[in-house]
Amino acid sequence: MKQAFLILLAATALAYADVKVGQPAPDFTLTDCSGKSVSLSDFKGKTVVLEWVNHGCPFVVKHYGSGNMQKLQADATAKGAVWLSICSSAPEKQGHMSAADAAKKCTEVESAATAYLIDESGEVGKKYGAKRTPEMYVVNAEGILVYHGAIDDKPSTDPGDIAGSKNFVAAALEETLAGKPVSTLQTEAYGCSVKYGN
């Protein structure tokens, strides 16, 4: 029984190869909703935010329905950062959309992300250890992961909580772009589970 548990534990660790803050962010290539191939390495020399998204998740709806996520995206890109929204929902799972439907959704919610990337195999999500939506990562201009975790410190679906929250992503971005060390490196992401295929 103990051996079976250890095998299961090892398999889970392999399935979710969690990246470490302070280490290089693994490169990846995904297709955006216009059919264009996008790699993390395309943005070498720029600060990049990775946002795991599922528009069927009420925690994601909280931040998009209020305009909070779009404001963060617009603020980040206005300062020269790149924002990549990534959906790792498998086909027939909550949040999965065709490229055309994803493009339509991005227009509908007025997303200000640089690109919306489709990861229906879940390979990139698992490479990054993404387990929740929204789950956030900030990569500095040297390609080092400097923040990983929750968008803020209010783990609820209530948009009314946004105003009084501490936004970890905004803080990490501000510090990184100013050349300062990030004060909060890691937090526990909250939200819906990423809807992987297996």
C-alpha positions as CSV (number, residue, x, y, z in Angstrom):
1,M,0.0,0.0,0.0
2,K,2.8,2.4,1.0
3,Q,4.7,1.6,-2.2
4,A,1.6,2.2,-4.4
5,F,1.2,5.6,-2.6
6,L,4.8,6.5,-3.3
7,I,4.4,5.6,-7.0
8,L,1.3,7.7,-7.2
9,L,3.1,10.6,-5.5
10,A,6.1,10.3,-7.9
11,A,3.7,10.3,-10.9
12,T,1.9,13.4,-9.6
13,A,5.2,15.2,-9.2
14,L,6.1,14.3,-12.8
15,A,2.7,15.4,-14.1
16,Y,3.0,18.8,-12.4
17,A,6.7,19.8,-12.8
18,D,6.3,22.9,-10.7
19,V,8.6,25.7,-11.7
20,K,10.6,27.5,-9.0
21,V,10.7,31.2,-8.3
22,G,14.2,32.5,-8.9
23,Q,14.9,29.9,-11.7
24,P,14.6,30.4,-15.5
25,A,11.0,30.2,-16.8
26,P,10.7,27.2,-19.2
27,D,10.3,28.2,-22.8
28,F,7.2,27.0,-24.6
29,T,5.4,27.5,-27.9
30,L,1.6,27.6,-28.3
31,T,-0.9,28.8,-30.9
32,D,-2.9,32.0,-30.3
33,C,-6.5,32.4,-31.2
34,S,-5.6,33.8,-34.6
35,G,-3.5,30.7,-35.5
36,K,-0.2,32.4,-34.9
37,S,2.6,30.5,-33.1
38,V,3.8,32.3,-30.0
39,S,6.9,31.3,-27.9
40,L,7.9,32.7,-24.5
41,S,11.4,33.2,-26.0
42,D,9.9,35.7,-28.6
43,F,9.8,38.2,-25.7
44,K,13.4,37.9,-24.5
45,G,14.4,41.1,-22.8
46,K,10.8,41.9,-21.8
47,T,8.9,41.3,-18.5
48,V,6.1,38.8,-19.2
49,V,3.0,37.9,-17.2
50,L,1.5,34.5,-17.7
51,E,-2.2,34.2,-16.7
52,W,-4.0,30.8,-16.6
53,V,-7.6,31.5,-17.6
54,N,-10.9,29.7,-17.9
55,H,-13.8,32.0,-18.7
56,G,-16.3,29.4,-17.2
57,C,-14.7,29.7,-13.8
58,P,-16.5,32.1,-11.3
59,F,-13.1,33.2,-9.9
60,V,-12.1,34.3,-13.4
61,V,-15.5,35.9,-14.0
62,K,-14.9,37.9,-10.8
63,H,-11.8,39.6,-12.3
64,Y,-13.1,39.9,-15.9
65,G,-16.7,40.9,-15.1
66,S,-15.4,43.7,-12.9
67,G,-12.8,44.8,-15.5
68,N,-10.0,44.2,-13.0
69,M,-8.1,41.8,-15.1
70,Q,-8.3,43.9,-18.2
71,K,-7.1,47.0,-16.3
72,L,-4.1,45.0,-15.0
73,Q,-3.4,43.8,-18.6
74,A,-3.7,47.3,-20.0
75,D,-1.5,48.8,-17.3
76,A,1.2,46.1,-17.8
77,T,1.4,46.4,-21.6
78,A,1.4,50.2,-21.4
79,K,4.6,49.9,-19.3
80,G,6.2,47.6,-21.9
81,A,5.4,44.3,-20.4
82,V,3.9,41.3,-22.3
83,W,0.7,39.6,-21.1
84,L,0.0,36.0,-22.2
85,S,-3.4,34.5,-21.2
86,I,-3.2,30.7,-21.4
87,C,-6.1,28.3,-21.4
88,S,-5.2,24.7,-20.5
89,S,-8.8,23.4,-20.5
90,A,-9.0,20.1,-22.5
91,P,-11.6,19.6,-25.2
92,E,-15.1,19.1,-23.8
93,K,-13.9,20.5,-20.4
94,Q,-15.1,23.8,-18.9
95,G,-13.4,26.7,-20.4
96,H,-12.2,25.0,-23.6
97,M,-12.9,27.0,-26.7
98,S,-12.1,26.8,-30.4
99,A,-9.7,29.4,-31.7
100,A,-12.6,31.3,-33.2
101,D,-14.7,31.2,-30.0
102,A,-11.7,32.3,-28.0
103,A,-11.1,35.3,-30.3
104,K,-14.8,36.2,-29.9
105,K,-14.6,35.9,-26.1
106,C,-11.5,38.1,-25.9
107,T,-13.3,40.8,-27.9
108,E,-16.5,40.4,-25.8
109,V,-14.6,40.8,-22.5
110,E,-12.3,43.5,-24.0
111,S,-9.2,41.6,-23.0
112,A,-6.1,43.7,-23.2
113,A,-3.7,40.7,-23.2
114,T,-0.9,40.6,-25.7
115,A,-2.2,37.1,-26.8
116,Y,-4.6,34.4,-25.8
117,L,-2.9,31.0,-26.1
118,I,-4.5,27.6,-26.4
119,D,-2.9,24.7,-24.5
120,E,-5.6,22.0,-24.9
121,S,-3.0,19.2,-24.4
122,G,-2.2,20.8,-21.0
123,E,1.5,20.3,-21.6
124,V,2.5,23.9,-20.9
125,G,0.2,24.1,-17.9
126,K,1.7,21.0,-16.4
127,K,5.2,22.2,-17.2
128,Y,4.5,25.3,-15.1
129,G,2.6,23.4,-12.3
130,A,-0.5,25.5,-13.0
131,K,-3.4,24.1,-10.9
132,R,-5.9,27.0,-10.6
133,T,-7.6,29.7,-12.7
134,P,-6.6,32.4,-12.3
135,E,-3.0,31.4,-11.5
136,M,-0.3,34.0,-12.2
137,Y,3.4,34.1,-13.1
138,V,5.7,37.1,-13.6
139,V,8.9,36.5,-15.6
140,N,11.5,39.3,-15.6
141,A,13.5,40.6,-18.6
142,E,16.3,38.1,-17.9
143,G,13.8,35.2,-18.2
144,I,13.7,34.5,-14.4
145,L,10.4,33.6,-12.7
146,V,10.0,36.3,-10.0
147,Y,6.4,35.7,-8.9
148,H,4.0,32.8,-8.8
149,G,0.6,32.5,-7.2
150,A,-2.6,34.3,-6.7
151,I,-3.7,37.5,-8.3
152,D,-4.5,39.0,-4.9
153,D,-5.1,38.2,-1.3
154,K,-9.0,37.9,-1.4
155,P,-9.8,34.3,-2.4
156,S,-13.4,34.8,-3.2
157,T,-15.8,35.1,-6.2
158,D,-17.1,38.5,-4.9
159,P,-16.1,41.4,-7.1
160,G,-16.7,43.7,-4.1
161,D,-13.6,42.2,-2.5
162,I,-11.3,43.6,-5.3
163,A,-11.1,47.2,-4.1
164,G,-9.8,46.2,-0.6
165,S,-7.4,43.6,-1.8
166,K,-3.6,43.5,-2.1
167,N,-2.8,42.8,-5.8
168,F,0.3,40.6,-5.8
169,V,0.7,40.8,-9.6
170,A,0.5,44.6,-9.8
171,A,3.1,44.8,-7.0
172,A,5.4,42.3,-8.6
173,L,5.2,44.0,-11.9
174,E,5.9,47.5,-10.5
175,E,8.9,46.2,-8.5
176,T,10.3,44.2,-11.5
177,L,9.9,47.0,-14.0
178,A,11.6,49.4,-11.5
179,G,14.6,47.0,-11.2
180,K,13.7,46.2,-7.6
181,P,13.5,42.8,-5.9
182,V,10.0,41.4,-5.7
183,S,8.8,41.6,-2.1
184,T,6.2,38.8,-2.3
185,L,7.7,36.0,-4.4
186,Q,5.1,33.3,-4.0
187,T,1.5,32.9,-2.7
188,E,-1.1,30.1,-2.9
189,A,-3.2,30.5,-6.0
190,Y,-7.0,30.3,-5.5
191,G,-9.7,29.6,-8.0
192,C,-11.1,26.6,-10.0
193,S,-8.9,23.6,-10.8
194,V,-7.4,23.7,-14.3
195,K,-9.5,21.4,-16.4
196,Y,-6.8,19.1,-17.8
197,G,-7.7,16.1,-19.9
198,N,-6.0,13.6,-17.5
